[in-house]
Amino acid sequence: MQQTIKNAPVLAAMIASLAAVVLALPAKAQGSMFERIAPPPSPAPQVPLYTSPLAMAPGGLPEVWDRMMGNPVLRNITQPTLTPVLPAPGKATGAAVIVLPGGGFTMLAMDSEGWTIARWLADRGIAAFVLKYRTAQTPADETVLLGSLAKSMAGLMTDPENTMVPLAPPAVADGIAALKLVRANAAKWHIDPARVGMIGFSAGAMATRDVVLSADPASRPAFFGYIYGPMREVTVPADAPPMFAGLALDDPLFGKQGFGIVNAWHKAGRPVELHAYEQGGHGFGAGKLGTTTTMLLPEFHAWLAARGLLRKP
């Protein structure tokens, strides 16, 4: 059955819609928009991305789980991990996808843009690995956090990509490391190292794109999904991997940028497929009920199959 998220976290856009009212609210009301919660159960044990723990920056804070407008998000990540969500042996195709949730590089929508996506893929024979990548430090106190986010919304809404660019490098490095780790353990996880791709959502799409553009050819994904990421044109490597792009045209961050990155891939003679949905906003994850974004994952799966990436070994 197609999985959809009725109230998928529209992370950057949702905070932006609150920005005008947040600062006018009393502190108690502000804090209620972010509710501290216990860590939700992970679908599988997490695997450390690096063999040794990374040094925390001065003043580093521990991880925090919050419920943001009813949706669980994780922030203050300093120790990245992979969560393998593997298909049943009889279903396994040998293909693998590393999933990068979004969250403006300040938090991660681990459920709607991570675990939910991974389970959907695994149910269809694709090994999925949710990457918990490093994020910028945010105030531990939820009231202080919301006020801080509200004050930064002007930059996010006027120039979302450049606002996030300074926060991206750790996530990009973690994406490259994740590809290496998954390929190094291909036999253990019963996958084909030549069929390891990525799919990223929002900030996760930015990080995925930058992995493709900055990594050496041997370290790039074999294919990638680029879901509601920035649409500006980029310089495409001559041997860039195939790209599957998905975006809602009413996306308040990137829906009016055109399709520069898609055009660039096409002009470079590299395989690219675009799905532009009439409605869905930003952050629809596995699909927003009542819109055709619910077809995103089936279309991504059909694209993988059409490219011969789902043939069982």
C-alpha positions as CSV (number, residue, x, y, z in Angstrom):
1,M,0.0,0.0,0.0
2,Q,1.2,3.5,-0.9
3,Q,2.4,5.2,2.3
4,T,1.6,8.9,2.6
5,I,2.1,11.5,5.3
6,K,-1.0,13.5,6.0
7,N,0.9,16.2,7.9
8,A,4.4,15.8,6.5
9,P,6.8,18.2,8.1
10,V,7.1,21.3,5.9
11,L,10.2,22.2,7.8
12,A,11.6,25.4,6.4
13,A,8.3,26.5,4.9
14,M,6.3,25.7,8.0
15,I,8.6,27.7,10.3
16,A,8.5,30.6,7.8
17,S,4.7,30.6,7.9
18,L,4.9,30.9,11.7
19,A,7.6,33.6,11.7
20,A,5.2,36.5,11.6
21,V,3.4,35.4,14.7
22,V,6.0,33.7,16.8
23,L,7.7,36.8,18.2
24,A,4.3,38.2,19.2
25,L,3.5,35.2,21.3
26,P,4.2,34.8,25.0
27,A,7.3,32.6,25.7
28,K,5.1,29.8,27.0
29,A,3.1,29.6,23.8
30,Q,6.3,29.7,21.7
31,G,7.7,26.8,23.5
32,S,4.6,24.7,22.9
33,M,5.3,24.7,19.1
34,F,8.4,22.5,19.9
35,E,7.8,19.8,22.4
36,R,10.7,17.7,23.8
37,I,10.1,14.0,23.2
38,A,11.9,10.7,23.9
39,P,13.8,9.3,21.0
40,P,11.4,7.3,18.8
41,P,12.2,3.7,18.1
42,S,14.6,3.3,15.2
43,P,13.6,0.7,12.6
44,A,17.0,-0.9,12.9
45,P,20.2,-0.5,14.9
46,Q,22.3,2.5,13.9
47,V,25.8,2.0,12.5
48,P,28.4,4.7,13.3
49,L,29.5,6.4,10.1
50,Y,33.1,6.8,11.3
51,T,35.3,4.3,13.2
52,S,36.1,6.8,15.9
53,P,33.7,9.4,17.4
54,L,34.1,12.8,16.0
55,A,35.3,15.6,18.3
56,M,32.5,17.9,19.3
57,A,33.0,21.6,18.7
58,P,33.4,23.8,21.8
59,G,30.0,24.3,23.3
60,G,28.6,21.3,21.5
61,L,25.2,20.1,22.8
62,P,23.7,16.6,22.9
63,E,21.2,15.4,20.4
64,V,17.6,16.6,21.0
65,W,14.4,15.0,19.8
66,D,11.4,17.4,19.4
67,R,7.9,17.1,18.2
68,M,7.5,20.1,15.8
69,M,3.9,20.8,15.0
70,G,3.2,17.1,15.6
71,N,6.1,15.7,13.7
72,P,9.3,14.3,15.2
73,V,12.6,16.0,14.3
74,L,16.2,15.5,15.5
75,R,18.7,18.2,16.0
76,N,22.2,18.9,17.3
77,I,23.7,15.9,15.6
78,T,27.4,15.6,16.0
79,Q,27.9,11.8,15.6
80,P,26.6,10.7,12.2
81,T,25.2,7.2,11.7
82,L,23.5,5.0,9.1
83,T,20.4,3.0,9.8
84,P,20.2,0.0,7.5
85,V,16.6,-0.9,6.5
86,L,17.0,-4.1,4.5
87,P,14.6,-6.1,2.4
88,A,13.6,-9.6,3.1
89,P,16.1,-12.0,1.4
90,G,13.6,-13.2,-1.1
91,K,12.8,-9.7,-2.2
92,A,16.3,-8.2,-2.4
93,T,17.2,-6.8,-5.8
94,G,20.8,-5.9,-4.9
95,A,20.1,-2.2,-5.4
96,A,20.7,0.2,-2.5
97,V,19.7,3.8,-1.7
98,I,21.1,6.1,1.0
99,V,18.3,8.4,2.2
100,L,19.1,12.0,3.3
101,P,16.3,13.7,5.2
102,G,15.8,17.4,5.1
103,G,15.6,20.1,7.7
104,G,17.6,23.1,6.7
105,F,20.8,21.6,8.1
106,T,19.6,22.5,11.5
107,M,17.4,19.5,12.2
108,L,16.4,16.2,10.4
109,A,12.9,14.9,9.6
110,M,14.1,11.4,10.4
111,D,10.6,9.9,10.2
112,S,8.8,11.3,7.2
113,E,11.9,11.9,5.0
114,G,14.0,9.1,6.4
115,W,12.5,6.0,8.0
116,T,9.3,6.1,6.1
117,I,11.1,6.4,2.8
118,A,13.5,3.6,3.8
119,R,10.7,1.2,4.7
120,W,8.9,1.8,1.4
121,L,12.1,1.0,-0.5
122,A,12.9,-2.1,1.5
123,D,9.4,-3.4,1.0
124,R,10.2,-3.3,-2.7
125,G,13.5,-5.1,-2.5
126,I,15.8,-2.1,-2.3
127,A,18.2,-1.9,0.6
128,A,17.9,1.5,2.3
129,F,20.2,3.3,4.6
130,V,19.0,6.4,6.4
131,L,21.9,8.9,6.9
132,K,21.8,10.8,10.2
133,Y,24.2,13.5,9.1
134,R,25.7,16.3,11.1
135,T,23.7,19.5,11.6
136,A,24.3,23.0,12.9
137,Q,24.1,23.6,16.6
138,T,20.8,25.0,17.9
139,P,19.7,26.2,21.3
140,A,18.7,23.3,23.6
141,D,15.8,25.2,25.0
142,E,12.8,25.0,22.7
143,T,11.5,28.5,23.4
144,V,14.9,30.0,22.6
145,L,15.1,27.8,19.5
146,L,11.9,28.9,18.0
147,G,12.7,32.6,18.5
148,S,16.1,32.1,16.9
149,L,14.5,30.3,13.9
150,A,11.8,32.9,13.4
151,K,14.4,35.7,13.3
152,S,16.3,33.9,10.5
153,M,13.3,33.4,8.3
154,A,13.8,36.5,6.1
155,G,17.1,35.1,4.7
156,L,15.6,31.6,4.2
157,M,12.6,32.9,2.3
158,T,14.5,35.4,0.1
159,D,17.5,33.3,-0.7
160,P,17.1,29.8,0.8
161,E,20.0,28.2,-0.8
162,N,22.7,30.7,0.0
163,T,21.3,30.9,3.6
164,M,21.9,27.2,4.0
165,V,25.2,26.9,2.0
166,P,27.5,27.6,5.0
167,L,25.9,24.8,6.9
168,A,26.2,22.1,4.2
169,P,29.9,20.9,4.2
170,P,29.6,18.4,7.2
171,A,26.5,16.8,5.6
172,V,28.3,16.5,2.2
173,A,31.3,14.9,3.9
174,D,29.0,12.5,5.7
175,G,27.3,11.7,2.4
176,I,30.6,10.7,0.8
177,A,31.6,8.7,3.8
178,A,28.2,6.9,3.8
179,L,28.7,5.8,0.1
180,K,32.1,4.4,1.0
181,L,30.8,2.6,4.1
182,V,27.8,1.0,2.2
183,R,30.0,-0.1,-0.7
184,A,32.7,-1.5,1.7
185,N,30.0,-3.6,3.4
186,A,28.2,-4.7,0.2
187,A,28.7,-8.4,0.8
188,K,27.5,-8.1,4.4
189,W,24.3,-6.3,3.3
190,H,23.9,-8.4,0.1
191,I,24.0,-5.4,-2.3
192,D,25.7,-4.7,-5.6
193,P,28.3,-1.9,-5.0
194,A,27.8,-0.7,-8.5
195,R,24.1,0.0,-7.8
196,V,24.4,2.2,-4.7
197,G,22.5,5.5,-5.1
198,M,21.1,8.3,-3.0
199,I,17.9,10.2,-2.5
200,G,17.8,13.5,-0.7
201,F,14.9,15.8,0.4
202,S,15.3,19.6,0.6
203,A,18.6,20.2,2.5
204,G,19.2,16.5,2.0
205,A,18.8,17.1,-1.7
206,M,21.3,19.9,-1.6
207,A,23.8,17.6,0.2
208,T,23.2,14.8,-2.3
209,R,23.7,17.2,-5.2
210,D,27.0,18.5,-3.7
211,V,28.2,14.9,-3.2
212,V,27.6,14.4,-6.9
213,L,29.4,17.6,-7.9
214,S,32.3,17.5,-5.5
215,A,33.2,13.8,-5.0
216,D,35.8,12.1,-7.1
217,P,34.1,9.9,-9.8
218,A,34.7,6.6,-7.9
219,S,32.9,8.0,-4.8
220,R,29.8,9.3,-6.5
221,P,26.5,7.6,-6.3
222,A,25.5,5.4,-9.2
223,F,22.2,7.4,-9.4
224,F,20.3,9.9,-7.3
225,G,16.9,11.3,-6.4
226,Y,16.7,15.1,-6.0
227,I,13.5,15.9,-4.2
228,Y,12.4,19.5,-3.7
229,G,16.0,20.8,-3.8
230,P,17.2,24.2,-5.3
231,M,16.6,24.4,-9.0
232,R,19.3,26.8,-10.1
233,E,21.6,25.7,-12.9
234,V,24.9,24.0,-12.0
235,T,28.0,22.9,-13.9
236,V,27.5,19.2,-14.6
237,P,30.4,16.7,-14.6
238,A,30.8,14.9,-18.0
239,D,30.2,11.6,-16.3
240,A,27.5,12.7,-13.8
241,P,25.2,9.9,-12.6
242,P,21.5,9.8,-13.7
243,M,19.2,12.1,-11.8
244,F,15.5,11.8,-10.9
245,A,14.1,15.2,-9.8
246,G,10.8,15.8,-8.1
247,L,9.2,19.1,-7.1
248,A,5.8,20.6,-6.3
249,L,5.2,23.8,-8.3
250,D,3.6,25.5,-5.3
251,D,6.8,24.9,-3.3
252,P,7.3,28.2,-1.5
253,L,11.1,27.8,-1.5
254,F,12.0,26.4,-4.9
255,G,8.8,26.2,-7.0
256,K,9.4,29.5,-8.9
257,Q,13.1,29.0,-9.8
258,G,12.5,27.1,-13.0
259,F,14.3,23.9,-13.7
260,G,17.9,25.0,-14.2
261,I,19.6,22.0,-12.7
262,V,17.4,19.7,-14.8
263,N,18.2,21.7,-18.0
264,A,21.9,21.6,-17.1
265,W,21.8,17.8,-16.8
266,H,20.0,17.5,-20.1
267,K,22.4,19.9,-21.9
268,A,25.3,17.9,-20.6
269,G,23.9,14.8,-22.2
270,R,23.4,13.1,-18.9
271,P,20.2,11.1,-18.0
272,V,17.6,13.1,-16.1
273,E,13.9,12.7,-15.4
274,L,11.7,15.4,-13.9
275,H,8.4,15.1,-12.1
276,A,6.8,18.5,-11.4
277,Y,3.6,18.2,-9.4
278,E,0.9,20.9,-9.4
279,Q,0.5,20.9,-5.6
280,G,2.3,19.5,-2.6
281,G,4.2,22.4,-1.1
282,H,7.6,21.9,0.4
283,G,8.4,18.8,2.6
284,F,5.8,16.4,1.3
285,G,8.0,13.4,1.9
286,A,6.4,10.2,0.7
287,G,3.4,12.2,-0.5
288,K,0.8,14.6,0.6
289,L,-2.7,13.2,0.6
290,G,-5.0,14.8,-2.0
291,T,-2.1,15.6,-4.4
292,T,-0.3,13.7,-7.0
293,T,2.9,13.8,-4.9
294,T,1.7,10.5,-3.6
295,M,3.1,9.1,-6.9
296,L,6.7,10.2,-6.1
297,L,8.0,7.0,-4.7
298,P,6.2,4.7,-7.3
299,E,7.6,6.9,-10.1
300,F,11.1,6.8,-8.6
301,H,10.8,3.0,-8.3
302,A,9.6,2.8,-12.0
303,W,12.6,5.0,-13.0
304,L,15.0,2.6,-11.3
305,A,13.4,-0.4,-12.9
306,A,13.4,1.2,-16.4
307,R,17.2,1.9,-16.0
308,G,17.8,-1.8,-15.2
309,L,18.8,-1.1,-11.6
310,L,16.4,-3.5,-10.0
311,R,17.4,-6.7,-11.8
312,K,18.1,-9.4,-9.2
313,P,21.6,-10.8,-9.3
